[in-house]
Amino acid sequence: MADLPPPLPPGQRPVGQLVAEAMRLYGANFWRAIPLGIPLAVATEVNLGRSINVQIAVFSICAPLFSAAFVWASLIAFDVTLPRRRIAFAWLVGTLVWVPAPPLLRLYVLPGLAWLAFWGLSVPVAIREALGLKATLARARRLAVADFAHALGSLCTLVLVVGLSGVVLSALLHSQGEATRRAAAFLAPLVLSPLLYLGSALLYFDQSARVGSTRPDADLHPPLEADAAGRPDPQVEP
């Protein structure tokens, strides 16, 4: 059997390779990454049987939890330890960016994903590049428009993969009992949704490679890349 070709670098890799890298990253950090699924699992459990208005409200209220998960996913993807103040700033930025997303999701899924594709990289930027709020948002926007089709396509693909896998997993766990139905609704997003955060964090490498960086080391490959050379950022104790 012929050897597979080497993976493309972040600036050239397609959406499918990004999803595969997210799966590899998840598998290599399973116990660190599994808590990423808690926010969506809790929100899904609360939203069972609720109206669309209540569901949107729950997702909006959970904005700080979703932001915290994305911050943690970015720390895993970059394999760094940062001061608490910088982590708190990234969490605040992520919360502000997430709040408008649930109402847009009510219109249709695509507008909400487009919003997150346009501004969602603010969290990895806040962690990676240590800019102020205005500069962080500007940098995230610049990364997004460098190849918006790739950014939006990556998020859509991640959502489809997680969503379809969740349907299959829920069907396997589902039965007529209410308790089992609720358990399935909780376990499916708990196990699968970490891919959403990890893939979105890895998207930073793709987009920054396309647009260039504001710092010498900002475009180094993530730790699981075949040609990675050590950690992408020095360790910093809190």
C-alpha positions in Angstrom: 0.0 0.0 0.0 1.4 3.4 -1.0 2.3 5.9 1.7 -0.1 8.8 2.1 1.2 12.2 1.0 2.4 14.4 3.8 -0.2 16.9 5.3 -0.4 20.3 3.8 0.8 23.3 5.9 -1.9 25.4 7.6 -1.9 28.0 4.8 -2.8 25.5 2.2 -4.7 22.7 4.0 -8.4 22.2 3.0 -11.3 22.0 5.4 -11.2 18.2 5.6 -7.6 18.2 6.8 -8.5 20.8 9.4 -11.2 18.6 10.8 -8.8 15.6 10.8 -6.2 17.7 12.7 -8.9 18.6 15.2 -9.8 14.9 15.7 -6.1 14.1 16.2 -5.7 16.9 18.7 -8.8 15.7 20.6 -7.6 12.2 20.7 -4.2 13.2 22.0 -5.7 15.4 24.7 -8.9 13.5 25.4 -9.1 14.0 29.2 -8.1 17.6 29.0 -10.5 18.3 26.2 -13.6 16.4 27.4 -14.7 19.3 29.7 -15.1 21.4 26.6 -18.4 19.6 26.0 -20.0 20.5 29.3 -21.4 23.9 28.2 -23.3 22.6 25.2 -24.3 19.4 27.0 -25.9 21.5 29.8 -27.5 23.9 27.4 -29.0 21.0 25.4 -30.3 19.3 28.5 -32.0 22.5 29.7 -33.5 23.2 26.3 -35.2 19.8 25.9 -38.8 20.4 25.1 -38.4 24.2 25.3 -39.6 26.8 22.9 -37.2 28.4 20.4 -37.3 31.7 22.4 -36.3 29.9 25.6 -33.5 28.0 23.7 -32.1 31.2 22.4 -32.2 32.8 25.8 -30.4 29.8 27.4 -27.7 29.9 24.7 -27.2 33.6 25.3 -27.1 33.2 29.1 -24.4 30.4 28.6 -22.2 32.8 26.7 -19.6 32.9 29.5 -19.4 29.1 29.6 -19.0 28.8 25.8 -16.3 31.5 25.9 -14.5 29.7 28.7 -14.6 26.4 26.7 -13.1 28.2 23.6 -10.4 29.8 25.7 -9.5 26.3 27.1 -9.5 24.8 23.6 -7.2 27.5 22.4 -4.8 26.9 25.3 -4.8 23.2 24.3 -4.2 23.9 20.6 -1.4 26.3 21.4 0.0 24.2 24.2 0.8 27.2 26.4 0.3 28.4 30.0 -0.6 32.0 30.3 -1.1 34.5 33.2 -4.6 34.6 34.6 -5.1 38.2 33.5 -4.5 37.4 29.9 -6.8 34.4 30.1 -9.5 36.5 31.7 -9.1 39.0 28.8 -9.6 36.3 26.2 -12.6 35.0 28.1 -14.2 38.5 28.2 -13.6 39.0 24.4 -15.1 35.6 23.7 -18.2 36.4 25.8 -18.7 39.7 24.0 -18.4 38.0 20.6 -20.7 35.1 21.5 -23.7 37.1 22.8 -25.0 38.2 19.4 -24.7 34.7 17.9 -27.7 32.9 19.4 -30.3 35.5 18.0 -28.7 35.1 14.6 -29.0 31.4 14.8 -32.7 31.8 15.2 -32.8 33.5 11.8 -31.0 30.5 10.3 -27.9 28.6 11.2 -25.7 30.2 8.5 -25.9 33.8 9.7 -24.8 32.8 13.2 -21.9 30.8 11.9 -21.0 33.6 9.6 -20.8 35.9 12.6 -18.6 33.5 14.5 -16.4 33.0 11.4 -16.0 36.7 11.2 -15.3 37.5 14.8 -14.7 34.2 16.6 -10.9 34.2 16.1 -10.8 37.0 18.6 -10.2 34.5 21.3 -7.2 32.8 19.8 -5.8 36.2 18.9 -6.3 37.4 22.4 -4.4 34.4 23.7 -1.7 34.3 21.0 -0.9 37.9 20.2 -1.5 39.8 23.5 -3.2 42.9 21.9 -5.6 45.4 23.2 -9.4 45.0 22.7 -9.7 47.1 19.6 -6.5 45.6 18.0 -7.7 42.1 18.9 -11.0 42.6 17.1 -9.3 44.2 14.1 -6.8 41.4 13.9 -9.6 38.8 14.1 -11.5 40.5 11.3 -8.3 40.6 9.2 -7.8 36.9 9.7 -11.4 36.1 8.8 -11.4 38.0 5.5 -8.0 36.6 4.5 -10.0 33.6 3.3 -13.6 33.9 4.6 -14.8 31.0 2.5 -12.3 28.7 4.3 -13.2 30.1 7.7 -16.9 29.8 7.2 -16.6 26.4 5.4 -14.5 25.1 8.3 -17.1 26.1 10.9 -20.0 24.7 8.8 -18.1 21.4 8.3 -17.3 21.1 12.0 -21.0 21.7 12.9 -22.2 19.2 10.3 -19.7 16.5 11.5 -20.6 17.1 15.2 -24.3 17.4 14.4 -24.6 14.2 12.3 -22.4 12.3 14.7 -24.7 13.5 17.5 -27.8 12.2 15.8 -26.2 8.8 15.3 -24.9 8.6 18.9 -28.3 9.8 20.3 -30.1 7.2 18.2 -27.8 4.5 19.6 -28.4 5.6 23.2 -32.1 6.5 22.8 -35.0 4.4 24.0 -38.5 5.1 25.1 -37.6 6.0 28.6 -37.4 9.7 29.5 -34.2 9.2 31.6 -32.4 7.5 28.8 -33.5 10.2 26.3 -32.1 12.9 28.6 -28.9 10.9 29.1 -28.5 10.6 25.4 -29.1 14.3 24.9 -26.4 15.1 27.5 -23.8 12.6 26.4 -23.8 13.2 22.7 -22.8 16.9 22.9 -20.5 16.2 25.9 -18.4 13.8 23.8 -18.6 15.4 20.4 -18.7 19.2 20.9 -15.0 19.5 21.9 -14.3 19.1 18.2 -16.1 22.4 17.5 -13.8 24.3 19.9 -10.6 22.6 18.9 -11.2 22.9 15.2 -12.1 26.6 15.6 -8.8 27.1 17.5 -6.8 25.4 14.8 -8.4 27.6 12.3 -6.3 30.4 13.7 -3.2 28.8 12.2 -4.8 28.5 8.8 -6.0 32.1 8.6 -2.8 33.6 10.1 -0.7 31.7 7.6 -2.8 33.2 4.8 -2.6 36.8 6.0 0.7 37.0 7.8 1.4 37.7 11.5 2.0 40.6 13.8 4.7 38.7 15.7 7.6 36.5 14.5 6.3 33.2 15.9 2.6 33.7 15.4 2.4 31.4 12.4 4.2 28.3 13.8 2.3 25.1 13.3 0.3 23.5 16.1 2.0 20.8 18.3 0.4 17.9 16.4 1.6 19.0 12.9 4.0 16.6 11.4 6.6 19.3 10.8 6.0 21.2 14.0 9.1 22.4 15.8 8.5 22.5 19.5 6.0 24.6 21.3 4.5 27.6 19.5 4.9 29.8 22.6 7.1 29.9 25.7 5.7 28.7 28.9 4.7 31.5 31.2 3.8 30.8 34.8 0.7 32.6 36.2 
